[in-house]
Amino acid sequence: MTRHKIISKILFFSLFLSLIGCKAPEKDYSLFEKAVAVGVNKNDKLEEASGLIASQRNPDLLWTHNDSGNPAHIFLLDKEAKTQKTFKLSKIKNRDWEDITIGAGPKENTSYLYIGDIGDNIGLYDIKYIYRLVEPAIDDDEKITEFDTLIVKLDDGSRDSETLMFDPASKNLYIVSKRESEVRLYEITHPFDGDTLVATKKISIPLTYINGGSISFDGKEVLLRNYDHIYYWKKKGDESIVELLKTPPVEIPYSREPQGESIGWALDNSGFYTLSENAKGTRAKLFYYKRK
């Protein structure tokens, strides 16, 4: 689907909400500074960046990847968007990798990457895959042969999704669908036991075309984005992610990107980053939004 058609759908949905009396999220520009372009992605093998997360094992570096039809590679970028190393997952395909997140796993005191092969543009696939691997250090072998394949099934059928988030408080994973007029939040409950994991629909969120999201490393804040907006939630207490996302978000500043599908918190929660796919011959910039 072209970006023009996507924007038209988002605008139509906004008009629809106003007509039925649903209040659009309030804008709050007091929380984060305007975007600063801190680098440009010049890697010809990273044309369709579709996920972004700060590394825990490699200070000041970020993980990203391409989406459908590209090799099963993950890229370690510095904060100027320069590729520092490319890692290759063995014997699997990138059917439609759409997001990457990071968090705890089977080994204590070890960070794991979770790569979401969760895209499904036409609602074709009954099964989604999440690849879990010990987060590589930059000096590790570029070939990754050891990882777990989590087989996931949504409890209400096949749906497109581009958002995968790890909650450090519960250790649950969350998937957000993309194309509905009110997107759906699914929960995969830790410890991810069983041959097939069921992602249970918990709530609908009155937003559309969500294509990226991130839970902060302290578990207290959530970002969701689409092609034209970024939405922000912050906990008031010890409520769950599900309870938090039942509440209205605020809309925070966003600098338009050619085809932005990635968002991720800085490791120290000082702000967050976004990264677009390259589009229309334009090299994507890495943007940083500093907390005020």
Secondary structure, DSSP 8 states (H G I E B T S, - for coil): --HHHHHHHHHHHHHHHHHTT----EE--SSB---EEEEE---TT-SSEEEEEE-SSSTT-EEEEE-TTS-SEEEEE-TTS-EEEEEEETT---S-EEEEEEE--SSTT--EEEEEE---TTS--S-EEEEEEE---TTS-SEE---EEEEEEETT----EEEEEE-TTT--EEEEESSSSSEEEEEE-TT--SSSEEEEEEEEES-----EEEE-TTSSEEEEE-SS-EEEEE-SSS--HHHHHTS--EEE-----SSEEEEEE-TTSSEEEEEE--BTTB--EEEEEEB-
